[in-house]
């Protein structure tokens, strides 16, 4: 279980509900099934209009990855690649054919298989990067679905509030109920804004980081197998691949320094 995701959403909900109670409100004041129906039904319908059903269903299934996630540091993959490099140096690249069944990652297995079959390094890179790009394009649609939902839900919430106000205005003869009716009408706005900022947009951001993490490990696999084909020393290979295991912040810092150096040279 991802404690960051679970703790984050619980903290946000508790903070909002605690503020409501401190101000003298009641939880039942914001529990309006009709408002929830308008906001979530309208948002889901708008998302279905923008994206095909398989993409939306894939996004819904991916919600589990936000709260349940086994973090892969990539160290085991790096160790396996270095082991392949040592074996290939001693017995040749063809000897890795015996290890194909022991590779659990399908992407790494395919790269090693192509290497064993005698594929040239440049051709292997083209094939695997094309496959990685296709997978990335498909996986990046999942966070985009939640980003779209986060854009739609506040507007749908306003629509729900306006619908509620219309109903209130039709009963102005009962002035004692007007205030309560207006308060209930604005619950839809709360649902729309809260759903966008506490659920849809944070989920999209978390899934983006998950996708990028998986892409980074695949990039490491490509670089490792190609380096084995090129006969790189296993120790140098290990140092080279260690850069893929650096934290995202460190990698971004390195990219910034590289870009600044290139600008100064220019």
C-alpha positions, 0 to 999 in steps of 0.5 A: 500500500502506498502510504503517501496516497492513502495518507494524503487523501485521508488528511485532505478529507479530515482537514476539510471536515474538521474545518466544517465542524469547527465552523459549526456545520454538520457533515450531513449538510454536504452529503447530497446524493443528487449533487453527487449524481450530477457532478460524477455522472456529468463528469463521467459522461463528458470523459466518455465523449472525449475518450474511447471506452477502452481508455476510460476503463483502463484509467479506472482499473489503474486507480489501484496503482495509485494506492497499491504499488510495489516500488521497483528501485531497478537495482535487481534489474541492474544486477541482472544486466551486469551478470549478463555482461560478465557471462557474455564476456566470458562465453559470448553473447549467445550463452545468454540464450540459457538465461532467457527463461529466468528474465521476468521483465518481458521488455528486458527479455525481448531485448536480450533475445534480439541480442542473442539472435545477432541483431546489430546494436543500432537496429536493436536500439531502433526496435526497442525504442519504437516499442517503448514509444508505443507503450508510452503513448498508450500509457500516457493516455491514462493520466490524461483521462483523469486530467480531463475529469479534473477539468470537467468536474468544477464546471459540472459542479457549477451546472449542478449549483445553477440547477439547484438555484432554479429549483429554489427560485421556483419556491420563493413563496416559502421564504423560510426554505430559500436559505436552506435551498441555496445552501444545498444548491452550492454543495454541487460546486463543492463536489465538483471542485473537491473531486478535481483537486482532491481526486482527479488531478492528484491521481493524474499526477501520481500515475504520471510519475508511475509511468515515468518510473517504468519508462526509466527502467526500460531505458536502462534495459535498452542501454544495458543490452546494447552496451553488452553487445558493444563489449563494454566492461561490466564494471563500467557498465554498472557505473553507467547504469547507476545513473538511471537509478538516481532520484528524479530530482537529481536527474533533473538537476543534472539535465539543468547543469548540462543545458547550462553548460551547452548554453555557455559553450554556444 
